[in-house]
Amino acid sequence: MNAQKSLSSLTTLEVGGPARNFVTATSEAEIIAAVRAADDAGEPLLIIGGGSNLVVSDEGFAGTVLQIASTGFAADSQDSCGGASVVVQAGHNWDDFVHQSVLHAWSGIEALSGIPGSAGATPVQNVGAYGCEVSQTIAAVRTWDRENNAVRTFTNHELQFGYRDSLLKAATVNGSPRFVVLTVEFQLLLGRMSAPVKYAELARRLGVEAGQRANSLELRRTVLELRASKGMVLDPADRDTFSTGSFFTNPIVSAEAAAALPEDAPRWPAGDLVKLSAAWLIEHAGFSKGWGLAGELSAGTDDAGTPPRASLSSKHTLAITNRGGASAEDILAIARAVRDGVVREFGITLVPEPVLVGCTL
């Protein structure tokens, strides 16, 4: 256990103050032991995997931060009818698992290539991109239930998946979950072809019609290219990638609220509701790529040519980026300005996608 570990070194946004106590767990037994020790001591507990979905306050975390670093995966079963049942450890790098699934001819998650973070975090947020969500392939999630001090396994149905939501997320408060993910079981089809391509832009790039399949390896390469063009693949040489990815979720509103928007506003059916494009709302509320605040929380170059500390990505308005030396408050200032601007222009309140630890909008 190490005291005063800087959380800025553990998150892709590179902001956050110190952890009072820091523990790394590399196995299921170590994860459970660390959680029980913190709970027995009455310590607040924050779970970190890849740190790609966290905004931690500049004051840090006055408790125990547990970094889950368990790795590895194994196919429990594999046949032409049922496909492959693959169990992956919670701390395993997500994109590595996606890459390995393509190499093993396990089909179904290739469109989720390039997403940073750990496998154990994916069911919490029901991670999704390019028409694919992990809920479509997750069979079960094995967890440690902190209230009952016991291992509990959830089936897909029991996880109550929704848009960027799940029962696991609903039971998490300020980064501290009731259910700590230990392993995730995926049910994947066998074959070198992808799941049906649902996202129009991706289908065009691949030269297929929406709903058709493509070679999984080619699809993975194309997704990585698309994500990189939007600054959504981690690259130490590109400050646009020092972010949490999309900072806001696409809002889901009533049909009446959607009808009040300009005709060219993108919209998609979501049951009885309508899903909107957060990026479109941000841009049409007056916030362009690279936009930042002036003043002490400077996110834009000032008259003296001082480099910005934080701004919207220069490639994608949904990402708020640390340009170098930004604080959590710098990031939140950008987020508040964007959220409030969209409310003024369209009457729609954007909801943050990352977990805010010790801070609020």
C-alpha positions in Angstrom: 0.0 0.0 0.0 1.4 3.4 -1.0 0.3 6.7 0.5 -0.3 9.9 -1.5 -0.4 8.3 -5.0 -1.3 10.9 -7.5 -4.5 10.0 -9.3 -3.5 12.1 -12.3 -1.0 9.4 -13.1 -3.7 6.8 -13.3 -6.3 8.5 -15.5 -6.3 9.2 -19.3 -7.3 12.8 -18.5 -4.3 13.2 -16.3 -6.0 15.2 -13.6 -6.8 14.4 -10.0 -5.1 14.9 -6.6 -3.6 12.3 -4.3 -5.1 9.1 -3.0 -4.7 8.7 0.8 -4.1 5.0 0.3 -3.4 3.1 -2.9 -3.6 -0.6 -3.6 -3.0 -2.7 -6.7 -4.7 -6.1 -7.0 -3.6 -8.6 -9.7 -5.9 -11.5 -8.9 -9.5 -12.2 -7.8 -8.3 -13.1 -4.3 -6.3 -9.9 -4.0 -9.3 -7.8 -5.2 -11.6 -9.3 -2.7 -9.1 -9.0 0.1 -8.4 -5.3 -0.7 -12.1 -4.5 -0.8 -12.8 -6.3 2.5 -9.9 -4.6 4.2 -11.1 -1.1 3.1 -14.7 -1.9 4.1 -13.7 -3.4 7.5 -11.7 -0.2 8.2 -14.7 2.0 7.2 -12.6 3.5 4.4 -14.2 5.1 1.4 -13.3 3.0 -1.7 -12.6 4.1 -5.3 -12.1 1.5 -8.0 -9.8 2.2 -10.9 -9.1 0.0 -13.9 -7.7 1.8 -17.0 -8.8 5.3 -15.6 -10.4 6.3 -18.9 -13.8 7.2 -17.5 -12.9 9.2 -14.4 -12.7 12.9 -13.5 -11.1 13.1 -10.0 -11.1 16.3 -8.1 -7.9 18.3 -7.5 -8.2 17.5 -3.8 -7.9 13.8 -4.6 -9.6 10.9 -2.7 -9.6 10.7 1.1 -9.7 6.9 1.2 -8.5 3.7 -0.5 -8.0 3.7 -4.2 -8.0 0.1 -5.6 -6.4 -0.4 -9.0 -7.7 -3.6 -10.5 -4.9 -5.2 -12.5 -6.0 -8.8 -13.0 -5.3 -10.0 -16.5 -5.9 -12.9 -18.8 -8.8 -14.6 -20.6 -9.9 -18.1 -21.4 -12.4 -19.8 -23.6 -14.5 -22.0 -21.3 -16.2 -23.6 -24.3 -16.1 -23.4 -28.1 -18.3 -25.0 -30.7 -19.8 -24.2 -34.1 -23.4 -24.0 -32.7 -23.0 -22.1 -29.4 -19.9 -20.1 -30.4 -17.2 -19.3 -27.9 -17.8 -18.6 -24.2 -14.8 -16.5 -23.1 -14.1 -15.3 -19.5 -11.9 -12.2 -19.2 -10.4 -10.9 -16.0 -11.6 -7.5 -14.9 -8.3 -5.7 -15.2 -7.4 -6.9 -18.7 -6.9 -4.2 -21.2 -10.1 -3.9 -23.2 -8.6 -3.2 -26.6 -6.1 -6.1 -26.2 -9.1 -8.4 -25.6 -10.9 -7.1 -28.7 -7.7 -7.6 -30.8 -7.3 -11.1 -29.4 -10.9 -12.0 -30.1 -10.4 -11.0 -33.8 -7.2 -13.1 -34.0 -9.1 -16.1 -32.4 -12.0 -15.7 -34.9 -14.4 -14.8 -32.1 -16.9 -12.4 -33.6 -19.1 -9.7 -32.0 -17.0 -7.0 -30.4 -14.7 -5.9 -33.2 -16.6 -2.6 -33.6 -15.5 -1.8 -30.0 -11.8 -1.6 -31.0 -9.7 1.3 -29.7 -11.8 2.0 -26.6 -9.5 2.6 -23.7 -9.8 1.1 -20.2 -10.3 -2.3 -18.7 -12.7 -5.2 -19.5 -14.3 -5.0 -16.1 -15.4 -1.5 -16.7 -17.3 -2.2 -19.9 -20.5 -3.7 -18.4 -20.8 -0.9 -15.9 -21.3 1.7 -18.5 -22.6 -0.6 -21.2 -19.8 0.6 -23.4 -20.8 1.1 -27.0 -19.6 2.5 -30.3 -20.4 2.2 -34.0 -23.7 0.5 -33.5 -22.4 -2.1 -31.0 -22.8 -2.4 -27.2 -21.1 -4.9 -24.9 -24.6 -5.8 -23.6 -25.1 -7.6 -27.0 -22.4 -10.2 -26.2 -22.1 -10.3 -22.4 -23.4 -13.6 -21.0 -22.6 -13.0 -17.3 -20.6 -10.8 -14.9 -19.0 -12.2 -11.7 -18.8 -9.7 -8.9 -18.0 -9.2 -5.2 -21.1 -8.0 -3.4 -19.8 -5.6 -0.7 -23.2 -5.5 1.1 -23.5 -9.2 1.5 -19.7 -10.1 1.6 -20.2 -12.7 -1.1 -19.4 -13.4 -4.7 -22.5 -12.8 -6.9 -22.9 -13.6 -10.6 -25.3 -11.7 -12.8 -26.8 -12.9 -16.0 -27.3 -10.5 -18.9 -30.9 -10.0 -18.1 -30.2 -9.3 -14.5 -27.8 -6.6 -15.4 -30.6 -4.3 -16.6 -28.6 -2.8 -19.4 -29.6 0.5 -20.9 -28.0 3.2 -23.0 -24.6 3.8 -21.2 -26.3 2.3 -18.1 -26.6 -0.9 -16.1 -27.6 -2.2 -12.6 -23.8 -2.1 -11.8 -23.7 1.6 -12.6 -26.9 2.3 -10.7 -25.3 0.7 -7.6 -22.1 2.9 -7.9 -21.9 6.2 -6.0 -19.0 8.6 -6.6 -16.9 5.9 -8.1 -17.5 3.4 -5.2 -19.5 0.4 -6.4 -21.6 -2.0 -4.4 -20.7 -4.7 -6.9 -16.9 -5.0 -7.8 -16.5 -6.7 -11.1 -14.2 -9.7 -11.0 -14.6 -11.3 -14.4 -16.8 -10.8 -17.5 -18.1 -13.7 -19.6 -18.7 -13.0 -23.3 -20.6 -15.2 -25.7 -19.1 -14.7 -29.2 -19.8 -16.3 -32.6 -17.1 -18.2 -34.4 -15.8 -16.9 -37.7 -13.7 -14.3 -39.5 -16.6 -12.1 -40.4 -17.9 -9.4 -38.2 -21.3 -8.9 -36.6 -23.7 -7.0 -39.0 -22.4 -3.5 -39.5 -25.1 -1.1 -38.2 -23.3 2.3 -38.3 -23.7 4.1 -41.7 -20.3 5.8 -41.7 -18.5 2.5 -40.9 -20.4 0.6 -43.5 -19.5 3.2 -46.2 -15.8 3.0 -45.2 -15.9 -0.8 -45.5 -17.8 -0.7 -48.8 -20.8 -2.7 -47.5 -24.5 -2.0 -47.0 -25.8 -1.4 -43.5 -26.7 -4.7 -42.0 -24.1 -6.7 -43.9 -20.9 -8.3 -42.5 -17.3 -7.5 -43.2 -14.0 -9.1 -42.5 -13.4 -8.6 -38.7 -9.8 -7.7 -39.0 -10.6 -5.1 -41.7 -13.4 -3.7 -39.6 -11.1 -3.4 -36.6 -8.5 -1.5 -38.7 -11.2 0.8 -40.0 -12.7 1.5 -36.6 -9.2 2.3 -35.2 -8.7 4.7 -38.2 -12.0 6.4 -37.5 -11.4 6.7 -33.8 -7.9 8.1 -34.3 -9.2 10.7 -36.7 -11.4 11.9 -33.9 -8.7 11.8 -31.2 -10.4 8.8 -29.6 -7.4 6.4 -29.5 -4.7 7.0 -26.9 -1.6 8.5 -28.3 1.1 10.1 -26.1 2.1 12.4 -28.9 -1.5 13.7 -29.4 -2.9 15.9 -26.7 -6.4 15.5 -28.2 -6.4 11.9 -26.8 -5.8 13.1 -23.2 -9.5 12.9 -22.4 -12.3 10.7 -21.1 -13.5 10.1 -24.6 -17.0 11.5 -25.1 -17.7 13.7 -22.1 -21.5 13.8 -22.6 -23.9 11.1 -23.6 -26.3 11.6 -26.5 -29.5 12.8 -24.9 -32.7 10.8 -25.2 -35.7 13.1 -25.2 -39.5 13.0 -25.9 -40.7 13.2 -29.4 -42.1 16.7 -28.6 -38.7 17.9 -27.5 -37.0 16.5 -30.6 -39.6 18.1 -32.8 -38.8 21.6 -31.4 -35.2 21.3 -32.8 -34.2 22.5 -36.2 -35.0 20.0 -39.0 -31.4 19.2 -39.7 -30.7 18.1 -36.1 -29.8 14.4 -36.2 -32.2 12.1 -34.4 -32.8 8.4 -34.1 -35.7 6.4 -32.7 -35.2 5.0 -29.1 -38.4 3.2 -28.4 -41.1 5.8 -27.6 -38.3 8.4 -27.3 -35.8 10.0 -29.6 -32.0 10.0 -29.3 -30.2 13.2 -30.3 -26.5 14.0 -31.2 -24.7 15.7 -28.4 -22.0 16.7 -30.8 -24.5 18.5 -33.0 -26.1 20.3 -30.1 -22.7 21.4 -28.8 -21.5 22.7 -32.2 -24.8 24.5 -33.0 -24.8 26.1 -29.5 -21.6 27.9 -30.6 -18.9 25.6 -29.3 -16.5 24.7 -32.1 -13.6 22.2 -32.1 -10.8 23.5 -29.9 -13.1 25.9 -28.1 -11.9 27.1 -24.6 -12.4 29.6 -21.9 -10.5 32.8 -21.4 -9.3 34.0 -18.0 -7.7 32.3 -15.1 -9.1 28.9 -16.1 -7.6 29.6 -19.5 -8.4 27.0 -22.1 -7.5 29.1 -25.1 -4.3 30.8 -26.0 -4.2 34.3 -24.4 -2.8 37.6 -25.8 0.7 36.6 -24.6 0.5 33.3 -26.5 0.3 31.1 -23.4 -0.5 27.6 -24.5 -4.0 26.4 -23.5 -4.4 24.1 -20.5 -7.8 22.6 -21.5 -10.2 22.8 -24.4 -12.6 20.8 -26.5 -10.7 18.5 -28.7 -9.5 20.0 -32.0 -10.9 16.9 -33.7 -14.2 16.2 -31.9 -16.5 18.5 -29.8 -17.6 15.7 -27.5 -14.2 15.3 -25.9 -12.7 17.7 -23.3 -9.0 17.5 -23.4 -6.0 18.3 -21.1 -3.7 20.3 -23.3 -1.0 20.1 -20.6 -1.0 21.1 -17.0 -4.8 21.3 -16.7 -6.6 20.8 -13.4 -9.8 19.0 -12.8 -11.4 22.4 -12.3 -10.2 23.5 -15.7 -11.9 20.5 -17.3 -15.1 21.1 -15.3 -15.2 24.7 -16.3 -15.2 23.7 -19.9 -17.9 21.2 -19.3 -20.1 23.6 -17.4 -19.9 26.2 -20.1 -20.8 23.7 -22.8 -23.7 22.3 -20.8 -25.1 25.7 -19.9 -24.7 26.9 -23.5 -26.7 23.9 -24.9 -29.4 24.6 -22.3 -29.7 28.2 -23.3 -29.8 27.4 -27.0 -32.0 24.3 -27.0 -33.4 23.7 -23.5 -31.7 20.3 -23.3 -29.4 19.4 -20.5 -26.4 17.2 -21.4 -25.4 14.5 -18.9 -21.7 13.7 -18.3 -20.6 10.2 -19.3 -17.5 9.9 -17.1 -17.7 9.3 -13.3 -17.1 12.5 -11.4 -15.2 11.7 -8.2 -15.3 14.4 -5.5 -16.5 17.0 -7.9 -19.7 18.0 -9.7 -20.9 20.0 -12.7 
